Amino acid sequence: MSSAPKPEVRSSNFFDADAARRRCLGFRRRILAVSQQVQALHVAPAFSCMEITDAAYHGLIRRAGAPSDDTFLMSKGHGCLAQYVILEALGVLSSDDLAAYCTPGGRLGAHPDYGTPGIEASTGSLGHGMGMAVGMSYGDRLLGADRTVYAVFSDGEFQEGSTWEAMMMAANLKLDRLVAFLDLNDFQGLGRTSESHPAFYPVLDKARAFGWEAVEVNGHDGLAIVEAVRGREASDRPLLVVCRTVKGKGVSYMENVPIWHYRSPSPEEYRQALAELQEISG
């Protein structure tokens, strides 16, 4: 009798796709646990960029932690819980830090604050992150620092004129050590981007017209994200990785449902979400 075929192992050097999938399920469960401590928080936006953030920390950033050999910027500040739980797993933040999330005396707020271990900039005022990332990357060049800047953006903030001005500057300066991830979940606040701002698309063509190398991937496939960065073609341009994602990814009642932009699950909803994530991991 022939043995059953072995499951496909998807990996690229040290980045294992199955291990990444398990990590991200665990991170989502951790975020859900935090959601039971406070009245409201950005669960769905964090779930949207979970694989992007994990791919950056576990597949791209050298010596991830604090301090790091590379720089990570969560320009999409309302997605910071994805970053917080990873920093906790890396030992940069503590479980006490997460337990005090958004409480008096706690150091973790609803948006990242500079000075918190592992946080490179205060973000969340959408439209400012690209300018900061460009400044960081250009500063590294002037100082001769061997560092790459990785930054995560929302599609809502990619409608800010300041974002495109900074992108044009990045191309003019040939900042090839700048990698931007666009969390393209087709939502901004409580509405679909494609319905309220159809002229936003196609974003790939716009980025290329501004002098960037740009590629599109499944934003919930960590390996695809890592390989998109490692397989880049240009050596003198910044890179934009457009990540097609689902807001609230992983929990059926959250996926693409606008109200979950800023809301905590009830105890019953929490149990359902945990059950769904456990089923996927089985």
N, C-alpha and C positions, 0 to 999 in steps of 0.2 A: 504494500500500500504506500502510495506516495505521500509524503508529508505535506501539510498545508503550506501554501506560499507564505514567506515571511513578509510582514508589512514593510512598505517602502520607508526607508529612512532618508528624510530630506535634511541635508545639512550642507553647510558651506564653511570649510575650515572648522572653527570652534563653535559656530552658531548652529544649533540643532533645532529644527522646526518643531518637533514634537515636544521637546523640553520647553520651548518658548510658549507653545499652546498651553501646557500645564501651568507654567508660571502666570500667564495672563488670566487664566481661570482663577487661580489663587488670589491674584491681585484684585480681581473683580469682587471676589468674596470678601476680601479685606475691606474694600471700599464700602460694601454693603454693611459690614459690621460697624464702621464709622458712622454710617447713615442713621443708625439707631441711637446715636448719642446726641444728635442735634436735630433741631426742627426741620431744617431744610439745607440742602447742599447740592452741588452740581454733579450728580451721579452720571447722567446720560452723556454729558460732554467728556467726562473722564473715560467712560467706556469707549467712546468713539475713537480716542487717540491712544488707547491702551497698548496696542501692538506697536504703534509707531514709537512710543516712548520706550517700551521694552527693547525694541530693535536697536534704538540708539544706545541705550545703556549697556546691553548685553552683547551687541554685535558690532558696534562701531566705536564708541568712546573708549579710548585707551585708559586703562587704570581708572575705571569708573569709581567714583566716590568723592571724597572731599579731603584735600584738593584733588583735582583731576588733571590729566595731561591734556584733555580737550575741554571744550566749553559746551554746556547744554543750556538752552534758553527756552522756557515755556512761555512763548509770546502769548499763546492762548491761555491767559492766566486762569480762566475759570475751569480749565482742565487739570489743575495742579494736583488733584488727588491721585491722578495716575503717576505723577512724579513722586509725591510724598510716599506712597506705599512701596515704590521701588527703592527710594532712598532708605526707607525703614529696613527693607530686606538686605540692603547693602551694608547696614550698620551705621549709616550716616545720621539718620534720625532714629529715635527710640520709640518703643511702644507707648511710653508715657507722653511723648510728643503727639502721637496720633490720638491718644485718649483725651488730650486737652484741645483737640481741634476746635477752633472757633468758640473757645470759652475764655472768660476773663483770666488773664495770666498765662494763657497758652501762647506759644510762639508760631503756631500754624494757623493762618487765616484762610479765607475763601479765595485769596489770590496770593501768589508767592511774594515774599518780602526779602529783599537783599539783606544779608547778614545772617539769615537762617542757614545752618549748615547745608551745603549742597546747592544753594540757590544763588545764581549769578546776577540776578537783576530783579527788581520789583516790576511785575508785569500785570496785565489785565486791562489797562487802558488801551483798548484795541486800536492799532494803527501805529503804535510807538515801537513795537518789537523789532521790526525790520531795520529801522534806523539804528537801534541799539546793536543788533547783530552785525550790521555793516561796520559800525564804529569799532566793535570788539575785534572783528576780523582785520580791519585796516590797522588798528593799534598793534595787533600781534605782528603784522608784517613790519611795521616801523621798528618794533622792539626786537625783531629777529626771533620771535617765539615760534617754536614748532608746535602749532596748535590748530585744530579744526574747530570751527563754531558750528554746532548743530542747533537748529531752532524749529519749533513747532508752531504753526499758525492755523487760524480758523479761516473758513471761506468768508465769514462776515468781515473780518478785518482786512481781507484782501480787496475789499471795496474802498478802503481808505486811500485817498490820493497820496498820503505820506508814505504808504507802503510802496507804491509804484515809483515814487521819487527816489526812495532808498534803493529799490531794485535797480533803477537806472544807474545810480551811483556805483553800486556794487559791480555792475557790468563794466562801467567806465574804468574802474580801478582794477579790474580783472582779479577779483577776489575768489580765487579758485579753492580757497580753504573754507568757504562758506557753503553749508548745505542746509537748505530749507525744506521742511516737510509741510505740505498743505493738507490739513485734515478736512477733506472735501466731503462732508456728510450731507450737503445740500440743505442745511438748516442754519438760520441765524435767528437767535432768540426764539420766537414762537411761530415762525413761518418758513416756508421753503425758499431757498435762494433762487432756484430755477423759476419760481413763479413771480417773485417780487423783483428780481434783477436778472432777467433772462440774458441781457447783453453781457453779463459777467462771463458767459461761456463763448468760445472754448478758451479756458484759462491757459492751456498748454501753448497755444499759438501766441497768446499775449506775452507770456513769459519769454518765449523764444524771440519775439519781436523786440523785447527789451534787452536782449543780449545774453540771456541765461540758457544753459543747457537744461532741458526739462524732459522728464519721463513720467509715465503714469503707471501705477501699480494698484493691486488690491491692498488697501490699507489695513486689512486684518490678517495679512500673510507676512509675518515677520521676516521670513527668509527672503521673500520677494523684495522687501524694503532694503534689507542689507545688501542683497545682490545688485539692486539698482544703484546704490552708492558705490559699491566696489567696482562695478562694471562701467562706470561713467566714461564717456569718450573724450570730452574736452579737458585740456590741461590748463586752460587760461580763462575759464569762466566759472561763475558760481553755479550751483546745481539746485534745481527745484524738483522735488519728488512729490508729484500730485498723488495723494493717497485716497482712493475711493473708499469711503467708510459708511457705516450705519450708526446713526445716533442712538445711544442706548444699547449697543451691540451686546448680545448674549442673553438678554432678558426679554421675553416675547412681548410683555405688556409695555415695555419701555421703547422698543425699537420704533423709531420714526414717529413717536407720539410727542408732540410739542410740549405738553405740560411737564414732561420729565426733564426739561432743561434745568429746573431748579426746584426740586422736591425730594423729600425723603419718603421711602416706602413705609407703609403701615406695618405693624407686626405680621399680619397675614400676607401682605405683599412681599415682605422680606423673606418669609419662609418659602413662598413660591419661587422667588428669584434664586434662592440658594438651591432649591430642588432642581431647577432647570440647569444651573451651572454644574451641579453634581452629575446630572444625567449626561451632559456633554462630555464630561471628563472620564466617563466610565469605559 
